[in-house]
């Protein structure tokens, strides 16, 4: 039960105009695999909702050898890391039909109180996962060290971007990147993604988005002294 596998064939809704996996859909596939695995581990949505808790993503690191294409058969693998206080590490791999890893990822998930919107440590929630190192893990994500922005737009969170936790789902942030990044618009695929979520974006909230690009690196974050999220994407 430590390793969960999810076979999947890419459909038209999963890919962009260049017939390659959308970055937002990449994160959605990893999210769905993690959700399914959490159910099997006894920490699924219904179980944690009974304690007024929700899973939230804090950081994620993704390394991409290549983006799968329309019609391609892939397998998503995921397994938990060792629970540390309020942090629940999780690892992912996307394998092609030959069994080669085309995407590797690591993430830090948290449990939060749905009413108070505050973090809940494992000592209070009672949820803790065992962990056996598999030798395929990439380093856990660290916050971006530097940032560059020279452009800005204002963005209002639409109803279609909000998930059952009442905030903008983590996968939808990458639709913003694809709509703003010159590299994405020209058909280039990302090779590495680092994302950090510090606070949630809520329905109908209006936010200033700051963004910019230096050579092959694209940056996106919210404005203000303390950004609510930051994304760095290499192409």
Biotite code that builds the C-alpha atoms (Angstrom):
import biotite.structure as struc

atoms = struc.array([
    struc.Atom([0.000, 0.000, 0.000], chain_id="A", res_id=1, res_name="UNK", atom_name="CA", element="C"),
    struc.Atom([3.042, 2.289, 0.287], chain_id="A", res_id=2, res_name="UNK", atom_name="CA", element="C"),
    struc.Atom([3.216, 2.729, -3.500], chain_id="A", res_id=3, res_name="UNK", atom_name="CA", element="C"),
    struc.Atom([0.092, 3.659, -5.429], chain_id="A", res_id=4, res_name="UNK", atom_name="CA", element="C"),
    struc.Atom([-0.087, 3.387, -9.230], chain_id="A", res_id=5, res_name="UNK", atom_name="CA", element="C"),
    struc.Atom([-2.677, 4.954, -11.522], chain_id="A", res_id=6, res_name="UNK", atom_name="CA", element="C"),
    struc.Atom([-2.660, 4.062, -15.241], chain_id="A", res_id=7, res_name="UNK", atom_name="CA", element="C"),
    struc.Atom([-3.969, 6.800, -17.501], chain_id="A", res_id=8, res_name="UNK", atom_name="CA", element="C"),
    struc.Atom([-4.324, 7.570, -21.209], chain_id="A", res_id=9, res_name="UNK", atom_name="CA", element="C"),
    struc.Atom([-4.064, 11.236, -22.176], chain_id="A", res_id=10, res_name="UNK", atom_name="CA", element="C"),
    struc.Atom([-7.272, 12.601, -23.680], chain_id="A", res_id=11, res_name="UNK", atom_name="CA", element="C"),
    struc.Atom([-8.003, 15.730, -25.677], chain_id="A", res_id=12, res_name="UNK", atom_name="CA", element="C"),
    struc.Atom([-8.981, 17.644, -22.526], chain_id="A", res_id=13, res_name="UNK", atom_name="CA", element="C"),
    struc.Atom([-5.540, 16.917, -21.013], chain_id="A", res_id=14, res_name="UNK", atom_name="CA", element="C"),
    struc.Atom([-3.410, 18.502, -23.706], chain_id="A", res_id=15, res_name="UNK", atom_name="CA", element="C"),
    struc.Atom([-2.754, 21.977, -25.114], chain_id="A", res_id=16, res_name="UNK", atom_name="CA", element="C"),
    struc.Atom([-2.859, 23.161, -28.729], chain_id="A", res_id=17, res_name="UNK", atom_name="CA", element="C"),
    struc.Atom([0.504, 21.477, -29.281], chain_id="A", res_id=18, res_name="UNK", atom_name="CA", element="C"),
    struc.Atom([-0.969, 18.105, -28.199], chain_id="A", res_id=19, res_name="UNK", atom_name="CA", element="C"),
    struc.Atom([1.226, 17.895, -25.099], chain_id="A", res_id=20, res_name="UNK", atom_name="CA", element="C"),
    struc.Atom([0.128, 17.572, -21.499], chain_id="A", res_id=21, res_name="UNK", atom_name="CA", element="C"),
    struc.Atom([-0.961, 20.876, -19.983], chain_id="A", res_id=22, res_name="UNK", atom_name="CA", element="C"),
    struc.Atom([1.031, 21.891, -16.919], chain_id="A", res_id=23, res_name="UNK", atom_name="CA", element="C"),
    struc.Atom([-2.220, 22.364, -14.964], chain_id="A", res_id=24, res_name="UNK", atom_name="CA", element="C"),
    struc.Atom([-3.338, 18.865, -15.944], chain_id="A", res_id=25, res_name="UNK", atom_name="CA", element="C"),
    struc.Atom([0.012, 17.432, -14.876], chain_id="A", res_id=26, res_name="UNK", atom_name="CA", element="C"),
    struc.Atom([-0.636, 18.777, -11.385], chain_id="A", res_id=27, res_name="UNK", atom_name="CA", element="C"),
    struc.Atom([-4.230, 17.561, -11.505], chain_id="A", res_id=28, res_name="UNK", atom_name="CA", element="C"),
    struc.Atom([-3.147, 14.002, -12.290], chain_id="A", res_id=29, res_name="UNK", atom_name="CA", element="C"),
    struc.Atom([-0.695, 14.040, -9.386], chain_id="A", res_id=30, res_name="UNK", atom_name="CA", element="C"),
    struc.Atom([-3.372, 15.518, -7.126], chain_id="A", res_id=31, res_name="UNK", atom_name="CA", element="C"),
    struc.Atom([-5.899, 12.822, -8.071], chain_id="A", res_id=32, res_name="UNK", atom_name="CA", element="C"),
    struc.Atom([-3.367, 10.038, -7.497], chain_id="A", res_id=33, res_name="UNK", atom_name="CA", element="C"),
    struc.Atom([-2.526, 11.479, -4.069], chain_id="A", res_id=34, res_name="UNK", atom_name="CA", element="C"),
    struc.Atom([-6.233, 11.784, -3.227], chain_id="A", res_id=35, res_name="UNK", atom_name="CA", element="C"),
    struc.Atom([-6.916, 8.177, -4.219], chain_id="A", res_id=36, res_name="UNK", atom_name="CA", element="C"),
    struc.Atom([-3.913, 6.944, -2.246], chain_id="A", res_id=37, res_name="UNK", atom_name="CA", element="C"),
    struc.Atom([-4.949, 8.920, 0.831], chain_id="A", res_id=38, res_name="UNK", atom_name="CA", element="C"),
    struc.Atom([-8.304, 7.108, 0.720], chain_id="A", res_id=39, res_name="UNK", atom_name="CA", element="C"),
    struc.Atom([-6.509, 3.749, 0.826], chain_id="A", res_id=40, res_name="UNK", atom_name="CA", element="C"),
    struc.Atom([-4.276, 4.943, 3.673], chain_id="A", res_id=41, res_name="UNK", atom_name="CA", element="C"),
    struc.Atom([-7.296, 5.889, 5.791], chain_id="A", res_id=42, res_name="UNK", atom_name="CA", element="C"),
    struc.Atom([-6.925, 9.659, 5.385], chain_id="A", res_id=43, res_name="UNK", atom_name="CA", element="C"),
    struc.Atom([-9.370, 10.329, 2.570], chain_id="A", res_id=44, res_name="UNK", atom_name="CA", element="C"),
    struc.Atom([-11.700, 13.283, 2.201], chain_id="A", res_id=45, res_name="UNK", atom_name="CA", element="C"),
    struc.Atom([-14.646, 11.803, 4.131], chain_id="A", res_id=46, res_name="UNK", atom_name="CA", element="C"),
    struc.Atom([-12.393, 10.715, 7.012], chain_id="A", res_id=47, res_name="UNK", atom_name="CA", element="C"),
    struc.Atom([-10.615, 14.038, 7.467], chain_id="A", res_id=48, res_name="UNK", atom_name="CA", element="C"),
    struc.Atom([-13.827, 16.040, 6.918], chain_id="A", res_id=49, res_name="UNK", atom_name="CA", element="C"),
    struc.Atom([-15.258, 14.216, 9.939], chain_id="A", res_id=50, res_name="UNK", atom_name="CA", element="C"),
    struc.Atom([-12.553, 16.048, 11.916], chain_id="A", res_id=51, res_name="UNK", atom_name="CA", element="C"),
    struc.Atom([-13.207, 19.331, 10.063], chain_id="A", res_id=52, res_name="UNK", atom_name="CA", element="C"),
    struc.Atom([-9.846, 19.032, 8.288], chain_id="A", res_id=53, res_name="UNK", atom_name="CA", element="C"),
    struc.Atom([-8.688, 19.489, 4.704], chain_id="A", res_id=54, res_name="UNK", atom_name="CA", element="C"),
    struc.Atom([-5.544, 18.638, 2.771], chain_id="A", res_id=55, res_name="UNK", atom_name="CA", element="C"),
    struc.Atom([-3.640, 21.654, 1.419], chain_id="A", res_id=56, res_name="UNK", atom_name="CA", element="C"),
    struc.Atom([-0.511, 21.797, -0.703], chain_id="A", res_id=57, res_name="UNK", atom_name="CA", element="C"),
    struc.Atom([2.341, 23.962, 0.632], chain_id="A", res_id=58, res_name="UNK", atom_name="CA", element="C"),
    struc.Atom([5.195, 23.423, -1.856], chain_id="A", res_id=59, res_name="UNK", atom_name="CA", element="C"),
    struc.Atom([6.038, 21.272, -4.839], chain_id="A", res_id=60, res_name="UNK", atom_name="CA", element="C"),
    struc.Atom([9.145, 20.575, -6.878], chain_id="A", res_id=61, res_name="UNK", atom_name="CA", element="C"),
    struc.Atom([8.779, 19.036, -10.363], chain_id="A", res_id=62, res_name="UNK", atom_name="CA", element="C"),
    struc.Atom([11.495, 17.856, -12.753], chain_id="A", res_id=63, res_name="UNK", atom_name="CA", element="C"),
    struc.Atom([10.357, 17.137, -16.322], chain_id="A", res_id=64, res_name="UNK", atom_name="CA", element="C"),
    struc.Atom([12.333, 15.122, -18.856], chain_id="A", res_id=65, res_name="UNK", atom_name="CA", element="C"),
    struc.Atom([9.526, 15.514, -21.377], chain_id="A", res_id=66, res_name="UNK", atom_name="CA", element="C"),
    struc.Atom([5.800, 16.189, -21.411], chain_id="A", res_id=67, res_name="UNK", atom_name="CA", element="C"),
    struc.Atom([3.649, 13.237, -22.540], chain_id="A", res_id=68, res_name="UNK", atom_name="CA", element="C"),
    struc.Atom([1.504, 13.690, -25.668], chain_id="A", res_id=69, res_name="UNK", atom_name="CA", element="C"),
    struc.Atom([-2.102, 13.170, -26.688], chain_id="A", res_id=70, res_name="UNK", atom_name="CA", element="C"),
    struc.Atom([-3.117, 9.505, -26.697], chain_id="A", res_id=71, res_name="UNK", atom_name="CA", element="C"),
    struc.Atom([-0.047, 8.399, -24.773], chain_id="A", res_id=72, res_name="UNK", atom_name="CA", element="C"),
    struc.Atom([-0.447, 5.759, -22.070], chain_id="A", res_id=73, res_name="UNK", atom_name="CA", element="C"),
    struc.Atom([1.247, 6.753, -18.830], chain_id="A", res_id=74, res_name="UNK", atom_name="CA", element="C"),
    struc.Atom([1.325, 5.553, -15.231], chain_id="A", res_id=75, res_name="UNK", atom_name="CA", element="C"),
    struc.Atom([1.330, 7.889, -12.246], chain_id="A", res_id=76, res_name="UNK", atom_name="CA", element="C"),
    struc.Atom([3.125, 6.565, -9.172], chain_id="A", res_id=77, res_name="UNK", atom_name="CA", element="C"),
    struc.Atom([2.955, 8.175, -5.745], chain_id="A", res_id=78, res_name="UNK", atom_name="CA", element="C"),
    struc.Atom([4.063, 7.307, -2.231], chain_id="A", res_id=79, res_name="UNK", atom_name="CA", element="C"),
    struc.Atom([4.253, 9.173, 1.101], chain_id="A", res_id=80, res_name="UNK", atom_name="CA", element="C"),
    struc.Atom([7.352, 10.393, 2.872], chain_id="A", res_id=81, res_name="UNK", atom_name="CA", element="C"),
    struc.Atom([7.869, 10.405, 6.612], chain_id="A", res_id=82, res_name="UNK", atom_name="CA", element="C"),
    struc.Atom([5.420, 12.602, 8.497], chain_id="A", res_id=83, res_name="UNK", atom_name="CA", element="C"),
    struc.Atom([7.214, 15.385, 10.403], chain_id="A", res_id=84, res_name="UNK", atom_name="CA", element="C"),
    struc.Atom([5.059, 17.458, 12.776], chain_id="A", res_id=85, res_name="UNK", atom_name="CA", element="C"),
    struc.Atom([2.546, 19.158, 10.444], chain_id="A", res_id=86, res_name="UNK", atom_name="CA", element="C"),
    struc.Atom([4.313, 18.252, 7.184], chain_id="A", res_id=87, res_name="UNK", atom_name="CA", element="C"),
    struc.Atom([3.312, 15.292, 5.023], chain_id="A", res_id=88, res_name="UNK", atom_name="CA", element="C"),
    struc.Atom([5.894, 14.802, 2.255], chain_id="A", res_id=89, res_name="UNK", atom_name="CA", element="C"),
    struc.Atom([4.770, 12.969, -0.877], chain_id="A", res_id=90, res_name="UNK", atom_name="CA", element="C"),
    struc.Atom([6.626, 11.830, -3.982], chain_id="A", res_id=91, res_name="UNK", atom_name="CA", element="C"),
    struc.Atom([5.465, 11.222, -7.550], chain_id="A", res_id=92, res_name="UNK", atom_name="CA", element="C"),
    struc.Atom([6.666, 9.758, -10.847], chain_id="A", res_id=93, res_name="UNK", atom_name="CA", element="C"),
    struc.Atom([5.071, 9.700, -14.301], chain_id="A", res_id=94, res_name="UNK", atom_name="CA", element="C"),
    struc.Atom([6.183, 6.713, -16.338], chain_id="A", res_id=95, res_name="UNK", atom_name="CA", element="C"),
    struc.Atom([5.810, 6.222, -20.084], chain_id="A", res_id=96, res_name="UNK", atom_name="CA", element="C"),
    struc.Atom([4.784, 2.954, -21.754], chain_id="A", res_id=97, res_name="UNK", atom_name="CA", element="C"),
    struc.Atom([8.400, 1.736, -21.592], chain_id="A", res_id=98, res_name="UNK", atom_name="CA", element="C"),
    struc.Atom([8.552, 2.318, -17.836], chain_id="A", res_id=99, res_name="UNK", atom_name="CA", element="C"),
    struc.Atom([10.874, 5.318, -18.113], chain_id="A", res_id=100, res_name="UNK", atom_name="CA", element="C"),
    struc.Atom([10.244, 8.232, -15.740], chain_id="A", res_id=101, res_name="UNK", atom_name="CA", element="C"),
    struc.Atom([9.344, 11.348, -17.738], chain_id="A", res_id=102, res_name="UNK", atom_name="CA", element="C"),
    struc.Atom([8.355, 13.397, -14.649], chain_id="A", res_id=103, res_name="UNK", atom_name="CA", element="C"),
    struc.Atom([9.612, 13.293, -11.057], chain_id="A", res_id=104, res_name="UNK", atom_name="CA", element="C"),
    struc.Atom([8.149, 15.349, -8.254], chain_id="A", res_id=105, res_name="UNK", atom_name="CA", element="C"),
    struc.Atom([8.217, 15.934, -4.515], chain_id="A", res_id=106, res_name="UNK", atom_name="CA", element="C"),
    struc.Atom([5.680, 17.863, -2.468], chain_id="A", res_id=107, res_name="UNK", atom_name="CA", element="C"),
    struc.Atom([4.829, 18.938, 1.046], chain_id="A", res_id=108, res_name="UNK", atom_name="CA", element="C"),
    struc.Atom([1.181, 18.574, 2.028], chain_id="A", res_id=109, res_name="UNK", atom_name="CA", element="C"),
    struc.Atom([-0.403, 19.912, 5.209], chain_id="A", res_id=110, res_name="UNK", atom_name="CA", element="C"),
    struc.Atom([-3.606, 19.342, 7.149], chain_id="A", res_id=111, res_name="UNK", atom_name="CA", element="C"),
    struc.Atom([-5.593, 22.488, 7.992], chain_id="A", res_id=112, res_name="UNK", atom_name="CA", element="C"),
    struc.Atom([-8.681, 23.226, 10.045], chain_id="A", res_id=113, res_name="UNK", atom_name="CA", element="C"),
    struc.Atom([-11.515, 24.060, 7.632], chain_id="A", res_id=114, res_name="UNK", atom_name="CA", element="C"),
    struc.Atom([-13.091, 26.650, 9.915], chain_id="A", res_id=115, res_name="UNK", atom_name="CA", element="C"),
    struc.Atom([-10.025, 28.360, 11.340], chain_id="A", res_id=116, res_name="UNK", atom_name="CA", element="C"),
    struc.Atom([-7.871, 27.886, 8.191], chain_id="A", res_id=117, res_name="UNK", atom_name="CA", element="C"),
    struc.Atom([-4.912, 27.080, 10.460], chain_id="A", res_id=118, res_name="UNK", atom_name="CA", element="C"),
    struc.Atom([-2.428, 24.197, 10.305], chain_id="A", res_id=119, res_name="UNK", atom_name="CA", element="C"),
    struc.Atom([-3.039, 21.081, 12.384], chain_id="A", res_id=120, res_name="UNK", atom_name="CA", element="C"),
    struc.Atom([-0.019, 18.999, 13.519], chain_id="A", res_id=121, res_name="UNK", atom_name="CA", element="C"),
    struc.Atom([-0.059, 15.217, 13.234], chain_id="A", res_id=122, res_name="UNK", atom_name="CA", element="C"),
    struc.Atom([-0.037, 14.950, 17.037], chain_id="A", res_id=123, res_name="UNK", atom_name="CA", element="C"),
    struc.Atom([-3.517, 16.507, 17.016], chain_id="A", res_id=124, res_name="UNK", atom_name="CA", element="C"),
    struc.Atom([-4.934, 14.973, 13.845], chain_id="A", res_id=125, res_name="UNK", atom_name="CA", element="C"),
    struc.Atom([-3.687, 11.463, 14.547], chain_id="A", res_id=126, res_name="UNK", atom_name="CA", element="C"),
    struc.Atom([-2.708, 10.933, 10.899], chain_id="A", res_id=127, res_name="UNK", atom_name="CA", element="C"),
    struc.Atom([0.842, 9.741, 10.348], chain_id="A", res_id=128, res_name="UNK", atom_name="CA", element="C"),
    struc.Atom([2.271, 7.710, 7.456], chain_id="A", res_id=129, res_name="UNK", atom_name="CA", element="C"),
    struc.Atom([5.027, 5.146, 7.542], chain_id="A", res_id=130, res_name="UNK", atom_name="CA", element="C"),
    struc.Atom([7.834, 5.551, 5.045], chain_id="A", res_id=131, res_name="UNK", atom_name="CA", element="C"),
    struc.Atom([10.389, 3.345, 3.386], chain_id="A", res_id=132, res_name="UNK", atom_name="CA", element="C"),
    struc.Atom([12.822, 5.145, 1.107], chain_id="A", res_id=133, res_name="UNK", atom_name="CA", element="C"),
    struc.Atom([12.539, 3.853, -2.451], chain_id="A", res_id=134, res_name="UNK", atom_name="CA", element="C"),
    struc.Atom([15.678, 5.467, -3.885], chain_id="A", res_id=135, res_name="UNK", atom_name="CA", element="C"),
    struc.Atom([13.740, 7.384, -6.549], chain_id="A", res_id=136, res_name="UNK", atom_name="CA", element="C"),
    struc.Atom([12.933, 10.487, -4.515], chain_id="A", res_id=137, res_name="UNK", atom_name="CA", element="C"),
    struc.Atom([14.041, 13.904, -5.695], chain_id="A", res_id=138, res_name="UNK", atom_name="CA", element="C"),
    struc.Atom([14.800, 16.592, -3.054], chain_id="A", res_id=139, res_name="UNK", atom_name="CA", element="C"),
    struc.Atom([11.850, 18.099, -1.228], chain_id="A", res_id=140, res_name="UNK", atom_name="CA", element="C"),
    struc.Atom([10.935, 21.576, -2.458], chain_id="A", res_id=141, res_name="UNK", atom_name="CA", element="C"),
    struc.Atom([12.592, 24.692, -1.081], chain_id="A", res_id=142, res_name="UNK", atom_name="CA", element="C"),
    struc.Atom([11.256, 28.254, -1.498], chain_id="A", res_id=143, res_name="UNK", atom_name="CA", element="C"),
    struc.Atom([12.510, 30.111, -4.598], chain_id="A", res_id=144, res_name="UNK", atom_name="CA", element="C"),
    struc.Atom([15.739, 31.964, -3.778], chain_id="A", res_id=145, res_name="UNK", atom_name="CA", element="C"),
    struc.Atom([15.359, 34.843, -6.234], chain_id="A", res_id=146, res_name="UNK", atom_name="CA", element="C"),
    struc.Atom([12.543, 36.464, -8.151], chain_id="A", res_id=147, res_name="UNK", atom_name="CA", element="C"),
    struc.Atom([12.149, 38.853, -11.071], chain_id="A", res_id=148, res_name="UNK", atom_name="CA", element="C"),
    struc.Atom([9.003, 40.632, -12.236], chain_id="A", res_id=149, res_name="UNK", atom_name="CA", element="C"),
    struc.Atom([8.508, 43.571, -14.578], chain_id="A", res_id=150, res_name="UNK", atom_name="CA", element="C"),
    struc.Atom([4.845, 43.194, -15.562], chain_id="A", res_id=151, res_name="UNK", atom_name="CA", element="C"),
    struc.Atom([1.539, 42.992, -13.726], chain_id="A", res_id=152, res_name="UNK", atom_name="CA", element="C"),
    struc.Atom([-2.143, 42.329, -14.279], chain_id="A", res_id=153, res_name="UNK", atom_name="CA", element="C"),
    struc.Atom([-5.163, 42.101, -11.984], chain_id="A", res_id=154, res_name="UNK", atom_name="CA", element="C"),
    struc.Atom([-6.935, 38.772, -11.656], chain_id="A", res_id=155, res_name="UNK", atom_name="CA", element="C"),
    struc.Atom([-10.290, 37.860, -10.099], chain_id="A", res_id=156, res_name="UNK", atom_name="CA", element="C"),
    struc.Atom([-10.759, 34.242, -8.985], chain_id="A", res_id=157, res_name="UNK", atom_name="CA", element="C"),
    struc.Atom([-13.692, 32.740, -10.945], chain_id="A", res_id=158, res_name="UNK", atom_name="CA", element="C"),
    struc.Atom([-16.125, 30.155, -9.629], chain_id="A", res_id=159, res_name="UNK", atom_name="CA", element="C"),
    struc.Atom([-14.703, 27.502, -11.980], chain_id="A", res_id=160, res_name="UNK", atom_name="CA", element="C"),
    struc.Atom([-11.267, 27.728, -10.316], chain_id="A", res_id=161, res_name="UNK", atom_name="CA", element="C"),
    struc.Atom([-12.544, 27.089, -6.760], chain_id="A", res_id=162, res_name="UNK", atom_name="CA", element="C"),
    struc.Atom([-12.470, 23.551, -5.337], chain_id="A", res_id=163, res_name="UNK", atom_name="CA", element="C"),
    struc.Atom([-14.389, 21.835, -2.545], chain_id="A", res_id=164, res_name="UNK", atom_name="CA", element="C"),
    struc.Atom([-12.085, 23.409, 0.052], chain_id="A", res_id=165, res_name="UNK", atom_name="CA", element="C"),
    struc.Atom([-13.465, 26.826, -0.878], chain_id="A", res_id=166, res_name="UNK", atom_name="CA", element="C"),
    struc.Atom([-10.312, 28.256, -2.443], chain_id="A", res_id=167, res_name="UNK", atom_name="CA", element="C"),
    struc.Atom([-8.564, 28.356, -5.804], chain_id="A", res_id=168, res_name="UNK", atom_name="CA", element="C"),
    struc.Atom([-7.284, 24.867, -6.509], chain_id="A", res_id=169, res_name="UNK", atom_name="CA", element="C"),
    struc.Atom([-3.500, 24.514, -6.747], chain_id="A", res_id=170, res_name="UNK", atom_name="CA", element="C"),
    struc.Atom([-3.701, 23.139, -10.289], chain_id="A", res_id=171, res_name="UNK", atom_name="CA", element="C"),
    struc.Atom([-5.384, 26.267, -11.680], chain_id="A", res_id=172, res_name="UNK", atom_name="CA", element="C"),
    struc.Atom([-2.373, 28.470, -10.930], chain_id="A", res_id=173, res_name="UNK", atom_name="CA", element="C"),
    struc.Atom([-0.620, 26.846, -13.875], chain_id="A", res_id=174, res_name="UNK", atom_name="CA", element="C"),
    struc.Atom([-3.335, 27.939, -16.274], chain_id="A", res_id=175, res_name="UNK", atom_name="CA", element="C"),
    struc.Atom([-2.334, 31.468, -15.266], chain_id="A", res_id=176, res_name="UNK", atom_name="CA", element="C"),
    struc.Atom([1.293, 30.654, -16.079], chain_id="A", res_id=177, res_name="UNK", atom_name="CA", element="C"),
    struc.Atom([0.416, 29.193, -19.474], chain_id="A", res_id=178, res_name="UNK", atom_name="CA", element="C"),
    struc.Atom([-1.668, 32.256, -20.342], chain_id="A", res_id=179, res_name="UNK", atom_name="CA", element="C"),
    struc.Atom([1.129, 34.680, -19.430], chain_id="A", res_id=180, res_name="UNK", atom_name="CA", element="C"),
    struc.Atom([4.358, 32.881, -20.313], chain_id="A", res_id=181, res_name="UNK", atom_name="CA", element="C"),
    struc.Atom([5.813, 33.629, -23.771], chain_id="A", res_id=182, res_name="UNK", atom_name="CA", element="C"),
    struc.Atom([7.585, 30.258, -23.709], chain_id="A", res_id=183, res_name="UNK", atom_name="CA", element="C"),
    struc.Atom([4.323, 28.360, -23.129], chain_id="A", res_id=184, res_name="UNK", atom_name="CA", element="C"),
    struc.Atom([2.552, 30.335, -25.830], chain_id="A", res_id=185, res_name="UNK", atom_name="CA", element="C"),
    struc.Atom([5.303, 29.430, -28.309], chain_id="A", res_id=186, res_name="UNK", atom_name="CA", element="C"),
    struc.Atom([4.945, 25.711, -27.581], chain_id="A", res_id=187, res_name="UNK", atom_name="CA", element="C"),
    struc.Atom([7.919, 25.156, -25.294], chain_id="A", res_id=188, res_name="UNK", atom_name="CA", element="C"),
    struc.Atom([7.463, 22.657, -22.468], chain_id="A", res_id=189, res_name="UNK", atom_name="CA", element="C"),
    struc.Atom([8.619, 23.281, -18.896], chain_id="A", res_id=190, res_name="UNK", atom_name="CA", element="C"),
    struc.Atom([11.643, 21.379, -17.622], chain_id="A", res_id=191, res_name="UNK", atom_name="CA", element="C"),
    struc.Atom([11.372, 22.316, -13.945], chain_id="A", res_id=192, res_name="UNK", atom_name="CA", element="C"),
    struc.Atom([8.668, 23.868, -11.760], chain_id="A", res_id=193, res_name="UNK", atom_name="CA", element="C"),
    struc.Atom([8.920, 25.163, -8.200], chain_id="A", res_id=194, res_name="UNK", atom_name="CA", element="C"),
    struc.Atom([5.780, 26.411, -6.471], chain_id="A", res_id=195, res_name="UNK", atom_name="CA", element="C"),
    struc.Atom([5.119, 27.734, -2.988], chain_id="A", res_id=196, res_name="UNK", atom_name="CA", element="C"),
    struc.Atom([1.652, 28.463, -1.573], chain_id="A", res_id=197, res_name="UNK", atom_name="CA", element="C"),
    struc.Atom([1.661, 30.727, 1.492], chain_id="A", res_id=198, res_name="UNK", atom_name="CA", element="C"),
    struc.Atom([-2.054, 31.598, 1.685], chain_id="A", res_id=199, res_name="UNK", atom_name="CA", element="C"),
    struc.Atom([-5.208, 30.797, -0.231], chain_id="A", res_id=200, res_name="UNK", atom_name="CA", element="C"),
    struc.Atom([-6.893, 32.744, -3.018], chain_id="A", res_id=201, res_name="UNK", atom_name="CA", element="C"),
    struc.Atom([-10.651, 32.955, -2.477], chain_id="A", res_id=202, res_name="UNK", atom_name="CA", element="C"),
    struc.Atom([-13.677, 33.154, -4.752], chain_id="A", res_id=203, res_name="UNK", atom_name="CA", element="C"),
    struc.Atom([-14.146, 36.606, -6.355], chain_id="A", res_id=204, res_name="UNK", atom_name="CA", element="C"),
    struc.Atom([-10.993, 37.872, -4.683], chain_id="A", res_id=205, res_name="UNK", atom_name="CA", element="C"),
    struc.Atom([-9.088, 40.372, -6.822], chain_id="A", res_id=206, res_name="UNK", atom_name="CA", element="C"),
    struc.Atom([-5.314, 40.016, -6.793], chain_id="A", res_id=207, res_name="UNK", atom_name="CA", element="C"),
    struc.Atom([-2.423, 41.747, -8.497], chain_id="A", res_id=208, res_name="UNK", atom_name="CA", element="C"),
    struc.Atom([-0.245, 39.238, -10.319], chain_id="A", res_id=209, res_name="UNK", atom_name="CA", element="C"),
    struc.Atom([3.391, 40.166, -10.878], chain_id="A", res_id=210, res_name="UNK", atom_name="CA", element="C"),
    struc.Atom([5.345, 38.271, -13.513], chain_id="A", res_id=211, res_name="UNK", atom_name="CA", element="C"),
    struc.Atom([8.445, 38.356, -15.676], chain_id="A", res_id=212, res_name="UNK", atom_name="CA", element="C"),
    struc.Atom([10.923, 36.272, -17.609], chain_id="A", res_id=213, res_name="UNK", atom_name="CA", element="C"),
    struc.Atom([14.718, 36.114, -17.624], chain_id="A", res_id=214, res_name="UNK", atom_name="CA", element="C"),
    struc.Atom([16.131, 33.943, -20.403], chain_id="A", res_id=215, res_name="UNK", atom_name="CA", element="C"),
    struc.Atom([14.485, 30.514, -19.935], chain_id="A", res_id=216, res_name="UNK", atom_name="CA", element="C"),
    struc.Atom([12.946, 31.181, -16.519], chain_id="A", res_id=217, res_name="UNK", atom_name="CA", element="C"),
    struc.Atom([9.418, 32.530, -15.920], chain_id="A", res_id=218, res_name="UNK", atom_name="CA", element="C"),
    struc.Atom([8.251, 34.008, -12.602], chain_id="A", res_id=219, res_name="UNK", atom_name="CA", element="C"),
    struc.Atom([4.744, 34.585, -11.228], chain_id="A", res_id=220, res_name="UNK", atom_name="CA", element="C"),
    struc.Atom([3.535, 35.719, -7.813], chain_id="A", res_id=221, res_name="UNK", atom_name="CA", element="C"),
    struc.Atom([0.983, 37.951, -6.118], chain_id="A", res_id=222, res_name="UNK", atom_name="CA", element="C"),
    struc.Atom([1.881, 41.514, -5.244], chain_id="A", res_id=223, res_name="UNK", atom_name="CA", element="C"),
    struc.Atom([2.398, 42.934, -1.763], chain_id="A", res_id=224, res_name="UNK", atom_name="CA", element="C"),
    struc.Atom([5.067, 42.555, 0.881], chain_id="A", res_id=225, res_name="UNK", atom_name="CA", element="C"),
    struc.Atom([4.227, 38.891, 1.486], chain_id="A", res_id=226, res_name="UNK", atom_name="CA", element="C"),
    struc.Atom([3.233, 37.009, -1.708], chain_id="A", res_id=227, res_name="UNK", atom_name="CA", element="C"),
    struc.Atom([0.366, 34.535, -1.362], chain_id="A", res_id=228, res_name="UNK", atom_name="CA", element="C"),
    struc.Atom([2.067, 32.228, -3.844], chain_id="A", res_id=229, res_name="UNK", atom_name="CA", element="C"),
    struc.Atom([5.219, 32.082, -5.965], chain_id="A", res_id=230, res_name="UNK", atom_name="CA", element="C"),
    struc.Atom([5.944, 30.012, -9.050], chain_id="A", res_id=231, res_name="UNK", atom_name="CA", element="C"),
    struc.Atom([9.230, 29.611, -10.908], chain_id="A", res_id=232, res_name="UNK", atom_name="CA", element="C"),
    struc.Atom([9.116, 27.686, -14.187], chain_id="A", res_id=233, res_name="UNK", atom_name="CA", element="C"),
    struc.Atom([12.113, 26.766, -16.339], chain_id="A", res_id=234, res_name="UNK", atom_name="CA", element="C"),
    struc.Atom([11.778, 26.012, -20.069], chain_id="A", res_id=235, res_name="UNK", atom_name="CA", element="C"),
])
